[in-house]
């Protein structure tokens, strides 16, 4: 479980894992708390998981990008090799000795979720790009922000075949 912009950690990125005193009940569910962003190696498949706060900056700055379609903005991050390629927007960046938002390796799967909208590009230069969406219906906060979530759409990545299958719960 990785934090995002509404969680009990610093808002600046990179974000540390959620502290155990906040998440002690979740540890009993056989979960692991990780930071944001995080690189994971699962069955030999390299995942880059990033909550995606900087998607707001990209969608509001670059013509042709939008909050309704997160994947083109995610592809822009891969092209720029940085998770927050626009400085001075909504994305606060922590002053670290090293820039942990640089994409040094090419992931097999690049996953975000911040936009609350499902999107998938199953093969962008051998990378599966997926924004997982949400299970939450439109809230008053989302309505004020113009967010139109796509609840109940779950992407499942087949780690052997490197293919994505989608399950619709809604």
Secondary structure, 3 states (H helix, E strand, C coil): CECCCCCCCCCCECECCCCHHHHHHHHCCCCCCECECEEEEECCEEEEECCCCHHHHHHHHCCCCCCCCHHHHHHHHHHHCECCCCCCCCCCECCCCCCCCECCCCCCEEEECCCCCEEEEEEECCEEEEEECECCCCCHHHHHHCCCCCECEEEEEECCCCEEEEEECC
